[in-house]
Amino acid sequence: MTARSYIYRIIIFTILIFSLTKVFSAEKIFCDQCGNLIKAGTRYVTSNGKNYCDQDCFDKSLPKCDVCSEPVKNGFRSNGKKYCSEKCLMTTWGKCELCGKRVQNGYHIGNKDGAFFCKDCMEKPKCFLCGHPDNCKELSDGRFICSNCDKIAINTPAESRVIFDEVRIKMKEKLDMITDHDIKFKLVNLQELNTESELKYSDESMEQGLFVHEERTKTYIKTKSIFGFEFGRETKTEVINNYSILMLFSLTKDKFIEVAAHELAHDWMQSNYPNITDLKISEGWAEFVATQANNQYGNSHMNSRMRNNPDPVYGEGYRYVAGYAKEHGVAGLYKLFSKLNSGQ
């Protein structure tokens, strides 16, 4: 073997050893999703410093849509949640109860859990009873009423009188509240009600009933006569009390019951504590009695209006009276009324 051949062999052997060392010392790559070895020379996916043997493994590593559980690739985020498409995102938006459209922003009636309406529908006339926008019917006095409320509205004096008398009887039997007043009852329109009322309200706080007590003094001269001669001339004075309750036509039965109880509570307070002039107390008491009537008729859900009413007279008055009754009982509430009635 010549020296040159020997040198060639040494060089070839060195190259072979170097190549084998490189092969056996090469870093092995594993899929970060399934854990399988990624074979040398095969194509794979890398993302955020991680390796995936194929597109399926990469897709499985992606966050899942909170609606359909599909991988979220270029989707949407909202309130900390992820959505794979705008279609899935839209399923989380509110659905307008009138037109059925899904919209990201809209309005709830009453509270955050109340009926939801889109901006366009909220521009429609709103029912004076439920407050919902609709293709409302306009009543003769300018009020608007939705089709649902209109179907069950009370419009005849005969029907309304029957319900009114029923409420009065139930208040006597269940709430121990009654007067012997001869109450004149009448269905009226909004203009008639406003004419009688001393309080003025916006459309958002429209009065729906009114208790009216009129006291007048009648003075007359009484004489006796014999053969045309008068004697025993005497001046007589008589106090005459008139009691009336006016209520709007086109109230639903449940609303009619609530309003009737409210107005009858004013009649009861007038009879028992006539010197209380604080509207916050008298209106708060009437609202409190209305909630008790609602409870008797299985309409407790309607009491949320009183609890959440921001009005400084009706709302704050109700919360004060209801809170006092809860703490001291109804008997304690009557003691408070006695003090207020006597000016203490």
C-alpha positions in Angstrom: 0.0 0.0 0.0 1.5 3.3 -1.0 1.6 6.2 1.3 -0.9 8.1 -0.9 -3.4 5.2 -0.8 -3.1 5.1 3.0 -3.8 8.8 3.2 -6.9 8.4 1.0 -8.3 5.7 3.2 -7.7 7.7 6.3 -9.6 10.7 4.8 -12.5 8.5 3.6 -12.8 6.8 7.1 -12.8 10.2 8.8 -15.5 11.5 6.5 -17.6 8.4 7.2 -17.2 8.6 11.0 -18.2 12.3 10.9 -21.3 11.6 8.8 -22.4 8.8 11.0 -21.8 10.9 14.1 -24.0 13.7 12.6 -26.7 11.2 11.8 -26.9 9.7 15.2 -26.4 12.9 17.1 -29.2 14.8 15.1 -32.0 16.1 17.4 -35.2 14.1 17.1 -38.4 16.1 16.6 -41.7 15.0 18.1 -45.2 16.4 17.5 -46.3 18.5 20.4 -49.9 17.4 19.9 -49.8 13.6 19.4 -46.3 12.9 20.6 -45.2 10.9 17.5 -41.7 11.2 16.0 -41.6 13.4 13.0 -39.6 11.5 10.4 -36.6 13.2 8.9 -37.3 14.7 5.5 -41.1 14.9 6.0 -42.9 18.2 6.0 -44.4 19.4 9.3 -46.0 22.6 10.8 -44.4 24.9 13.3 -46.3 27.5 15.3 -45.2 29.6 18.4 -42.1 27.4 18.9 -44.0 24.1 18.7 -44.0 21.4 16.1 -46.9 19.5 14.6 -46.7 16.4 12.4 -49.5 17.6 10.1 -52.3 20.1 9.7 -54.8 17.9 11.7 -52.6 17.9 14.8 -52.1 21.6 14.4 -55.9 22.2 14.2 -56.4 20.0 17.3 -54.1 22.3 19.2 -56.1 25.4 18.5 -58.6 26.8 21.0 -62.2 25.6 20.5 -65.2 27.8 19.5 -67.4 28.4 22.5 -70.5 27.8 20.4 -69.7 24.8 18.0 -66.4 23.5 19.4 -64.7 23.8 16.0 -61.0 25.0 16.0 -60.7 28.8 16.1 -58.2 29.8 13.4 -58.8 33.4 12.5 -62.0 33.8 14.4 -63.4 36.4 16.8 -63.1 37.1 20.5 -65.7 38.7 22.7 -66.0 39.0 26.5 -63.2 36.5 27.0 -64.7 33.9 24.7 -63.6 32.7 21.3 -65.7 32.0 18.2 -64.6 30.4 14.9 -66.8 32.5 12.7 -69.1 35.5 12.7 -72.0 33.2 12.4 -71.2 31.6 15.7 -70.5 35.0 17.3 -73.9 36.3 16.2 -75.7 33.4 18.0 -74.6 35.1 21.2 -76.2 38.4 20.3 -79.6 39.4 21.6 -82.6 38.5 19.4 -85.1 41.2 18.9 -88.5 40.0 20.1 -90.3 42.0 17.5 -88.4 41.5 14.2 -86.3 38.5 15.2 -83.0 40.0 14.1 -79.8 39.2 16.0 -78.0 42.4 17.0 -75.0 43.1 19.1 -76.5 46.2 20.8 -80.1 46.8 21.7 -82.4 47.6 24.6 -84.0 45.6 27.4 -87.4 46.7 28.7 -87.8 47.0 32.4 -84.4 45.4 33.5 -81.4 43.6 32.1 -83.4 40.4 31.9 -86.5 42.1 30.3 -87.6 41.7 26.7 -84.9 42.7 24.2 -85.4 44.9 21.1 -83.2 46.2 18.4 -82.6 50.0 17.8 -84.9 50.1 14.8 -87.8 48.5 16.6 -87.4 50.7 19.6 -88.3 53.6 17.4 -91.8 52.2 17.0 -94.7 53.4 19.2 -94.6 51.7 22.6 -97.5 50.1 24.4 -98.6 52.2 27.4 -99.1 49.0 29.4 -96.2 46.6 28.8 -93.8 49.3 27.3 -93.0 47.1 24.4 -92.6 48.7 20.9 -94.9 47.3 18.3 -97.1 48.2 15.4 -99.3 49.6 18.1 -102.9 50.6 17.8 -103.6 54.2 18.8 -106.5 54.7 21.2 -108.9 57.6 21.0 -107.1 59.5 23.8 -103.7 59.2 22.1 -102.3 56.2 24.0 -100.8 53.3 22.1 -101.5 49.7 22.8 -99.8 46.6 21.4 -101.8 43.8 19.8 -101.2 41.4 22.7 -102.5 43.8 25.4 -105.3 44.9 23.1 -106.7 41.4 22.9 -107.3 41.2 26.6 -108.1 44.9 27.4 -111.1 45.8 29.5 -113.3 48.4 27.8 -116.9 47.9 29.0 -118.2 49.5 32.2 -120.1 46.4 33.1 -117.1 44.1 33.0 -114.9 46.6 34.8 -117.4 47.1 37.6 -117.6 43.3 38.2 -113.8 43.1 38.6 -113.7 46.2 40.7 -116.2 44.9 43.2 -114.4 41.5 43.2 -111.1 43.2 44.2 -112.9 45.2 46.9 -114.3 42.0 48.4 -110.9 40.2 48.2 -109.2 43.1 50.0 -111.7 42.8 52.8 -111.4 39.0 53.1 -107.7 38.6 52.6 -106.2 42.0 53.6 -108.8 43.1 56.2 -109.2 46.4 54.4 -112.6 47.8 53.8 -114.7 51.0 54.0 -118.4 51.5 53.9 -118.1 54.3 51.4 -120.4 54.4 48.5 -117.7 54.7 45.8 -118.7 55.9 42.4 -116.7 54.0 39.8 -116.1 55.2 36.2 -114.0 54.2 33.2 -112.4 57.3 31.7 -109.9 58.4 29.0 -106.5 59.9 29.7 -107.7 63.5 29.3 -110.5 63.0 31.8 -108.1 61.4 34.3 -105.5 64.2 33.9 -108.2 66.9 34.4 -109.1 65.4 37.8 -105.5 64.7 38.9 -103.4 67.3 40.7 -100.3 65.4 39.8 -98.7 65.7 36.3 -96.6 62.9 34.9 -94.7 62.1 31.7 -95.7 59.4 29.3 -93.2 57.1 31.1 -95.1 57.4 34.4 -98.7 57.7 33.2 -101.4 57.6 35.9 -103.9 54.8 35.2 -106.3 55.4 38.1 -107.3 58.1 40.5 -109.1 58.2 43.9 -111.1 61.4 44.4 -112.5 62.4 47.8 -114.7 65.6 47.8 -116.0 67.1 51.0 -118.4 69.9 50.9 -120.5 71.7 53.5 -124.1 72.4 52.8 -125.7 75.1 54.9 -129.5 75.7 54.9 -132.1 77.4 57.0 -134.9 75.4 58.6 -138.0 77.0 59.8 -141.5 76.1 61.1 -144.6 77.8 60.1 -148.2 78.0 61.3 -150.9 79.8 59.3 -148.2 81.4 57.2 -146.2 82.7 60.1 -142.6 81.4 60.4 -140.9 80.7 63.7 -138.2 78.6 65.1 -135.8 79.7 62.4 -132.7 77.5 62.6 -129.5 77.3 60.5 -128.4 73.8 59.7 -125.0 72.6 58.4 -124.4 69.3 56.7 -121.1 67.8 55.6 -121.3 65.8 52.4 -118.6 63.4 51.3 -118.3 62.0 47.8 -115.9 59.2 46.9 -115.0 58.3 43.3 -112.5 56.1 41.6 -111.6 56.8 38.0 -109.7 54.2 35.9 -108.5 54.2 32.3 -110.2 52.1 29.8 -108.2 49.4 27.9 -106.3 48.1 30.9 -105.7 44.4 31.0 -107.4 42.4 33.7 -104.2 41.9 35.7 -103.3 45.6 35.5 -106.9 46.6 36.3 -106.7 44.5 39.5 -103.4 46.1 40.5 -104.6 49.7 39.8 -108.0 49.1 41.5 -106.2 47.8 44.7 -104.0 50.9 44.6 -106.9 53.3 44.5 -108.9 51.4 47.1 -105.9 51.7 49.4 -106.2 55.5 49.1 -109.9 55.1 50.1 -109.0 53.1 53.1 -106.3 55.5 54.2 -108.6 58.5 53.7 -111.1 56.7 56.1 -108.5 55.7 58.7 -105.7 58.3 58.5 -107.2 61.3 56.7 -104.5 63.8 57.9 -101.6 62.1 56.2 -100.6 64.5 53.4 -97.1 63.2 52.6 -97.5 61.8 49.1 -94.5 59.6 49.6 -96.3 57.8 52.4 -99.8 57.7 50.8 -98.6 56.6 47.4 -96.0 54.2 48.9 -98.8 52.6 50.9 -101.1 52.3 47.9 -98.3 50.7 45.9 -97.6 48.3 48.9 -101.3 47.3 49.0 -101.2 46.8 45.2 -98.3 44.3 45.6 -100.4 42.4 48.2 -103.3 42.2 45.8 -101.0 41.0 43.0 -99.8 38.2 45.4 -103.4 37.2 46.1 -104.1 36.9 42.4 -100.9 35.0 41.6 -99.3 38.0 39.9 -96.2 38.5 42.1 -94.1 38.9 39.0 -95.8 42.3 38.4 -94.3 43.6 41.7 -90.9 44.1 40.2 -92.2 47.4 38.7 -92.7 48.8 42.3 -89.4 47.5 43.6 -87.5 49.0 40.7 -89.5 52.2 40.1 -87.0 55.2 40.2 -89.9 57.7 40.8 -89.1 59.7 44.0 -92.8 59.5 45.1 -94.1 56.1 44.0 -90.8 54.1 43.9 -89.1 55.5 47.0 -92.4 55.7 48.8 -93.1 52.0 48.2 -89.6 50.9 49.2 -89.9 52.9 52.4 -93.3 51.5 53.4 -92.5 47.9 52.4 -89.2 48.1 54.3 -90.9 49.5 57.4 -93.6 46.7 57.2 -90.9 44.1 56.8 -89.0 45.3 59.9 -92.0 46.2 62.2 -94.9 44.2 60.7 -98.1 45.7 59.3 -99.2 46.5 62.9 -96.1 48.6 63.4 -96.8 50.3 60.1 -100.3 51.3 61.3 -98.7 52.7 64.5 -96.5 54.9 62.3 -99.6 56.0 60.3 -101.3 57.0 63.6 -98.3 59.1 64.6 -98.2 60.8 61.2 -102.0 61.3 61.2 -101.8 63.1 64.6 -98.9 65.3 63.5 -96.3 63.7 65.7 
